[in-house]
Amino acid sequence: MSHRHRSEYHQGLEWEFMKEQSGALGRAGKALKAAIAHYRSLADSDPGKADALAKVREALWHLEMQREFVGFVDANMASIVEAFDVPPEALEQRGPQRS
């Protein structure tokens, strides 16, 4: 494989990686947005409210990790909270909750 072909091949791979990274970020953002909307739609007395909050926390963690994987590390959580209006209670005990 000539140097030119290798360079084109690597550029193609880099392009595919970038597309996958942006797609994963988009999916993680949509999942967080949906989880927040579902959580906020429930009354405080709803028995599913705690489970919905756990889903917000997990989606928040997934988006945080996805952003860090692509290099958004400075003020990562502050940017997410601002962009997605994350409920304050979801910021406690972030991450996937194991039962």
C-alpha positions as CSV (number, residue, x, y, z in Angstrom):
1,M,0.0,0.0,0.0
2,S,1.5,3.3,-1.0
3,H,1.9,6.2,1.4
4,R,-0.9,8.1,-0.4
5,H,-3.3,5.2,-0.1
6,R,-2.4,4.6,3.6
7,S,-3.1,8.3,4.3
8,E,-6.5,8.1,2.5
9,Y,-7.3,4.9,4.4
10,H,-6.4,6.5,7.7
11,Q,-8.4,9.6,6.9
12,G,-11.4,7.4,6.1
13,L,-11.0,5.6,9.4
14,E,-10.7,8.9,11.3
15,W,-13.9,10.1,9.6
16,E,-15.8,6.9,10.6
17,F,-14.5,7.3,14.2
18,M,-15.7,10.9,14.3
19,K,-19.1,10.0,12.9
20,E,-19.5,7.3,15.6
21,Q,-18.3,9.6,18.4
22,S,-20.8,12.3,17.3
23,G,-23.6,9.8,17.0
24,A,-22.9,8.4,20.4
25,L,-22.9,11.9,21.9
26,G,-26.2,12.6,20.2
27,R,-27.7,9.4,21.5
28,A,-26.5,10.0,25.0
29,G,-27.9,13.5,25.0
30,K,-31.3,12.4,23.7
31,A,-31.4,9.7,26.4
32,L,-30.7,12.2,29.1
33,K,-33.3,14.6,27.7
34,A,-35.9,11.9,27.6
35,A,-35.1,10.6,31.1
36,I,-35.4,14.2,32.5
37,A,-38.7,14.8,30.7
38,H,-40.1,11.5,32.1
39,Y,-38.9,12.2,35.6
40,R,-40.4,15.7,35.6
41,S,-43.7,14.4,34.2
42,L,-44.2,12.3,37.4
43,A,-45.9,13.6,40.5
44,D,-43.8,13.5,43.6
45,S,-46.1,10.9,45.1
46,D,-45.7,8.6,42.0
47,P,-44.1,5.3,43.1
48,G,-42.0,5.3,39.9
49,K,-40.4,8.6,40.7
50,A,-37.3,7.0,42.4
51,D,-36.8,4.7,39.5
52,A,-37.1,7.6,37.0
53,L,-34.5,9.6,39.0
54,A,-32.2,6.6,38.9
55,K,-32.6,6.6,35.1
56,V,-31.7,10.3,34.9
57,R,-28.6,9.7,37.0
58,E,-27.5,6.8,34.8
59,A,-28.2,8.8,31.6
60,L,-26.3,11.7,33.1
61,W,-23.3,9.5,33.8
62,H,-23.4,8.0,30.3
63,L,-23.3,11.5,28.7
64,E,-20.6,12.6,31.1
65,M,-18.4,9.6,30.2
66,Q,-19.1,9.9,26.4
67,R,-18.1,13.6,26.5
68,E,-14.9,12.7,28.4
69,F,-14.1,10.0,25.8
70,V,-14.0,12.6,23.1
71,G,-12.0,15.2,25.1
72,F,-14.6,17.4,26.8
73,V,-13.1,17.3,30.3
74,D,-12.9,20.9,31.5
75,A,-16.2,22.0,33.1
76,N,-17.8,18.9,31.6
77,M,-20.6,18.5,34.2
78,A,-21.2,22.2,34.4
79,S,-21.8,22.3,30.6
80,I,-24.2,19.3,30.8
81,V,-26.2,20.7,33.7
82,E,-26.5,24.0,31.9
83,A,-27.5,22.5,28.5
84,F,-29.9,19.9,29.9
85,D,-31.3,21.6,33.0
86,V,-30.5,18.6,35.1
87,P,-32.6,18.3,38.3
88,P,-30.4,19.0,41.3
89,E,-31.4,15.8,43.0
90,A,-30.0,13.9,40.0
91,L,-26.5,15.3,40.7
92,E,-26.3,13.4,44.0
93,Q,-24.9,9.8,43.7
94,R,-24.4,10.1,40.0
95,G,-23.7,7.1,37.9
96,P,-25.3,3.7,37.4
97,Q,-27.1,2.6,40.5
98,R,-26.5,-1.1,41.3
99,S,-29.3,-2.9,43.1
